């Protein structure tokens, strides 16, 4: 159990029938009345964000989130299958659970899968991945120093803005946290 007075950013709690991560908090001591803790909470299962005030002595159970490195194996059209690299057990996940990460992942990519009470609820892609450009306008000689960009489609189907000198078949390094071009690989 954790009291609201002990809340910190990143702490995960079980509250109101869900699992919530504390995104932001502020201890408020008004001139009149009792002190309280104002928080911004994010539901780890649904992604919903809400603001709520707690009494500093109010207790909530701390939620334990487990993470495991798993390999993306394949997609059968409905589910995305991830394999535990120790037990070789495969788990199916829906598009809602993998949506943010799957656009940067090709088969055999190792990702971090998050679990609550043995139930997988989200996937995080590695921070940086190397992907091949499958479609873009051709580059022109001399376009190496400008900072203008053009759209490109990667092998996973994700669209990204790349510098003019990047061509079809080039492998590029992508930052998965914001989906931006980093460099040629």
Number of C-alpha atoms within 10 A of each C-alpha: 11 15 15 21 18 11 19 15 13 12 17 22 23 16 14 8 6 13 21 26 21 19 17 16 19 14 17 13 11 9 7 6 7 10 15 19 20 18 21 17 24 20 18 18 16 14 11 10 14 12 13 10 15 16 15 18 13 13 16 14 13 17 19 14 16 14 16 14 17 24 21 23 16 15 15 8 8 10 15 19 19 26 19 16 13 8 7 11 11 16 15 16 18 15 16 12 21 18 13 16 18 21 17 25 22 16 14 13 16 20 21 18 21 20 17 16 9 9 10 19 17 23 24 22 22 16 13 16 18 18 21 18 23 16 16 20 13 11 15 11 7 9 13 13 9 10 9 12 13 15 14 22 18 23 18 16 14 14 17 17 15 23 19 23 19 23 19 16 14 14 19 18 16 21 17 19 13 8 17 15 16 14 14 14 12
